[in-house]
Amino acid sequence: MEFFCYHRDRPGSTPLRTEMVEEHWTYMDRFAATMIARGPTFTSDETLTGSVHILDLPDAAAARAFAFEEPGYQAGAYRDVLLRRWQNTLGRTMWEFGEGRPDADRYLVLGFAEPATDPVDLPHGDELIACGPLLSDDGAVVVGAAVLLEAASADAALQVLSPGRFSAIEVHQWEPGGRRT
């Protein structure tokens, strides 16, 4: 089962997250084989705002353990965690995306929708790094979408999801994360 996990930073937690980066990466190393995408979100002045992890785990209990045993969460760095079933509509990982365009930035776009059983209309295109619906715990109900993509600007990234289908859309600057090897 695939899961989308977004730890949202508590305001002012950047020093704590910076101090704990090795502990965080060591924890994430245990899940490296299951990762579809990962990386931090941040503001235009590079202040950390969150941490995205999309991964394949055996079940919801394993996903909850992953999210809530994360060292930064345990230390109080995060204000909340968005944890949802997810479906990898592209069928690849962020490492299979390639180098990308040097003139584009990368973004996380989250769309939140009223629960529905009909499929959500998701974007298509070469700029997509990871894309999929956010689902209910049983996977039967669509509650939103999560997209990682390249775009010329945050405004351009916002356009990837239809505002008619989503009651709220968030755009966050994002970059691929993990150890630099």
TORROBA-870490 format. One record per residue (C-alpha): residue in three letters; residue number from 0; x, y, z. Coordinates in Angstrom, 2 decimals, padded with zeros to 5 digits. Layout:
<sites>
SITE  aa   i       X       Y       Z
SITE ALA NUM       X       Y       Z
...
</sites>
This chain:
<sites>
SITE  aa   i       X       Y       Z
SITE MET   0  000.00  000.00  000.00
SITE GLU   1  001.27  003.44 -000.87
SITE PHE   2  001.09  006.33  001.58
SITE PHE   3  001.63  010.09  001.43
SITE CYS   4  003.13  011.54  004.62
SITE TYR   5  003.66  015.26  005.14
SITE HIS   6  005.13  016.39  008.45
SITE ARG   7  004.38  020.14  008.74
SITE ASP   8  006.95  022.07  010.74
SITE ARG   9  006.17  023.87  013.95
SITE PRO  10  007.08  027.57  013.53
SITE GLY  11  010.66  028.15  014.63
SITE SER  12  011.65  024.48  014.43
SITE THR  13  014.33  024.87  011.75
SITE PRO  14  017.24  024.87  014.27
SITE LEU  15  015.91  021.65  015.82
SITE ARG  16  015.45  020.03  012.40
SITE THR  17  018.95  021.10  011.35
SITE GLU  18  020.39  019.64  014.55
SITE MET  19  018.54  016.35  013.96
SITE VAL  20  019.23  015.91  010.24
SITE GLU  21  021.55  012.90  010.68
SITE GLU  22  019.09  011.19  013.03
SITE HIS  23  016.28  011.86  010.53
SITE TRP  24  018.27  010.47  007.59
SITE THR  25  019.35  007.41  009.57
SITE TYR  26  015.69  006.73  010.35
SITE MET  27  014.73  007.23  006.70
SITE ASP  28  017.53  004.90  005.55
SITE ARG  29  015.47  002.05  007.04
SITE PHE  30  012.73  002.84  004.49
SITE ALA  31  014.90  003.67  001.45
SITE ALA  32  013.79  000.63 -000.55
SITE THR  33  010.13  001.63 -000.16
SITE MET  34  010.45  005.34 -001.02
SITE ILE  35  008.65  006.77 -004.03
SITE ALA  36  009.59  010.38 -003.26
SITE ARG  37  010.92  012.43 -000.38
SITE GLY  38  012.20  015.87  000.47
SITE PRO  39  011.71  019.09  002.38
SITE THR  40  009.32  021.94  001.72
SITE PHE  41  010.45  025.48  002.43
SITE THR  42  009.69  029.17  001.98
SITE SER  43  011.29  031.51 -000.56
SITE ASP  44  013.94  032.41  002.04
SITE GLU  45  014.68  028.66  002.45
SITE THR  46  013.10  028.30  005.89
SITE LEU  47  011.98  024.69  006.29
SITE THR  48  008.20  024.23  006.45
SITE GLY  49  007.77  020.47  006.22
SITE SER  50  008.98  017.09  005.11
SITE VAL  51  007.34  014.93  002.41
SITE HIS  52  007.66  011.15  002.24
SITE ILE  53  005.75  008.99 -000.21
SITE LEU  54  006.37  005.31  000.33
SITE ASP  55  005.04  001.79  000.00
SITE LEU  56  004.34  000.08  003.32
SITE PRO  57  002.52 -003.13  004.28
SITE ASP  58 -000.50 -001.49  005.90
SITE ALA  59 -001.94  001.54  007.71
SITE ALA  60 -000.41  000.49  011.05
SITE ALA  61  003.07  000.49  009.48
SITE ALA  62  002.37  003.91  007.96
SITE ARG  63  001.30  005.34  011.32
SITE ALA  64  004.41  003.88  012.96
SITE PHE  65  006.57  005.41  010.21
SITE ALA  66  004.99  008.85  010.66
SITE PHE  67  004.88  009.03  014.44
SITE GLU  68  008.16  007.31  015.29
SITE GLU  69  010.11  009.74  013.06
SITE PRO  70  012.74  011.43  015.28
SITE GLY  71  011.70  015.00  014.42
SITE TYR  72  008.09  014.19  015.29
SITE GLN  73  009.20  012.62  018.57
SITE ALA  74  011.27  015.73  019.38
SITE GLY  75  008.37  018.13  018.69
SITE ALA  76  009.62  019.67  015.43
SITE TYR  77  006.30  019.19  013.65
SITE ARG  78  002.95  020.83  014.33
SITE ASP  79  000.96  018.12  012.55
SITE VAL  80  001.15  015.20  010.16
SITE LEU  81 -000.94  014.62  007.05
SITE LEU  82 -000.96  010.86  006.49
SITE ARG  83 -003.11  009.41  003.71
SITE ARG  84 -003.32  006.38  001.50
SITE TRP  85 -002.05  007.36 -001.94
SITE GLN  86 -001.85  005.83 -005.39
SITE ASN  87  001.22  006.23 -007.58
SITE THR  88 -000.47  007.06 -010.90
SITE LEU  89  002.88  007.57 -012.65
SITE GLY  90  004.24  004.19 -011.58
SITE ARG  91  007.75  005.48 -010.91
SITE THR  92  009.90  007.04 -008.20
SITE MET  93  011.33  010.55 -008.10
SITE TRP  94  014.75  009.07 -008.92
SITE GLU  95  013.37  007.87 -012.26
SITE PHE  96  012.19  011.39 -013.14
SITE GLY  97  015.62  012.50 -014.26
SITE GLU  98  017.47  015.79 -014.01
SITE GLY  99  014.59  018.05 -014.93
SITE ARG 100  014.77  021.53 -016.40
SITE PRO 101  017.34  024.00 -015.05
SITE ASP 102  014.87  026.92 -015.47
SITE ALA 103  012.14  025.33 -013.32
SITE ASP 104  011.58  025.10 -009.60
SITE ARG 105  009.97  022.16 -007.85
SITE TYR 106  006.73  022.22 -005.90
SITE LEU 107  004.40  020.13 -003.80
SITE VAL 108  000.77  020.84 -004.69
SITE LEU 109 -001.91  019.52 -002.33
SITE GLY 110 -005.55  019.58 -003.27
SITE PHE 111 -008.25  018.86 -000.69
SITE ALA 112 -011.65  017.69 -001.88
SITE GLU 113 -014.99  016.69 -000.46
SITE PRO 114 -014.95  012.90 -000.07
SITE ALA 115 -016.13  011.19 -003.24
SITE THR 116 -015.98  007.74 -004.76
SITE ASP 117 -015.49  009.02 -008.30
SITE PRO 118 -011.87  009.31 -009.46
SITE VAL 119 -010.17  012.66 -009.29
SITE ASP 120 -008.97  014.24 -012.55
SITE LEU 121 -005.19  014.28 -012.19
SITE PRO 122 -002.71  016.13 -014.37
SITE HIS 123 -000.53  014.53 -017.03
SITE GLY 124  002.75  015.77 -018.43
SITE ASP 125  006.52  015.59 -018.46
SITE GLU 126  006.77  018.09 -015.59
SITE LEU 127  005.26  015.63 -013.09
SITE ILE 128  007.65  013.99 -010.64
SITE ALA 129  005.04  012.13 -008.55
SITE CYS 130  001.27  012.30 -008.72
SITE GLY 131 -001.66  010.55 -007.10
SITE PRO 132 -004.95  010.82 -005.26
SITE LEU 133 -005.15  011.14 -001.49
SITE LEU 134 -007.46  008.37 -000.32
SITE SER 135 -009.49  007.26  002.70
SITE ASP 136 -007.97  004.61  004.94
SITE ASP 137 -009.70  001.82  002.99
SITE GLY 138 -008.67  003.36 -000.35
SITE ALA 139 -012.27  003.59 -001.59
SITE VAL 140 -012.87  007.34 -001.20
SITE VAL 141 -010.89  010.17 -002.81
SITE VAL 142 -010.24  013.08 -000.41
SITE GLY 143 -007.69  015.01 -002.44
SITE ALA 144 -004.50  014.82 -004.48
SITE ALA 145 -000.76  015.25 -003.98
SITE VAL 146  001.49  016.27 -006.87
SITE LEU 147  005.24  016.89 -007.01
SITE LEU 148  006.22  018.76 -010.15
SITE GLU 149  008.49  021.21 -011.90
SITE ALA 150  007.01  024.58 -012.79
SITE ALA 151  008.18  028.07 -013.72
SITE SER 152  006.52  029.56 -010.61
SITE ALA 153  004.23  028.82 -007.69
SITE ASP 154  001.36  030.34 -009.67
SITE ALA 155  002.05  027.94 -012.54
SITE ALA 156  002.19  025.01 -010.09
SITE LEU 157 -001.17  026.06 -008.65
SITE GLN 158 -002.75  025.58 -012.08
SITE VAL 159 -001.98  021.84 -012.12
SITE LEU 160 -005.13  021.05 -010.09
SITE SER 161 -008.61  022.16 -011.06
SITE PRO 162 -010.06  024.58 -008.48
SITE GLY 163 -013.54  023.33 -009.41
SITE ARG 164 -012.77  019.86 -008.01
SITE PHE 165 -010.79  020.92 -004.93
SITE SER 166 -012.11  023.01 -002.05
SITE ALA 167 -008.57  024.10 -001.13
SITE ILE 168 -005.22  023.94 -002.91
SITE GLU 169 -001.83  024.52 -001.29
SITE VAL 170  001.48  025.07 -003.09
SITE HIS 171  004.80  024.55 -001.30
SITE GLN 172  008.33  024.89 -002.64
SITE TRP 173  009.91  021.44 -002.55
SITE GLU 174  013.17  019.76 -003.40
SITE PRO 175  014.19  016.12 -003.55
SITE GLY 176  015.72  015.07 -000.26
SITE GLY 177  017.76  012.41  001.40
SITE ARG 178  021.42  011.72  001.71
SITE ARG 179  023.74  013.19 -000.87
SITE THR 180  025.66  010.18 -002.15
</sites>
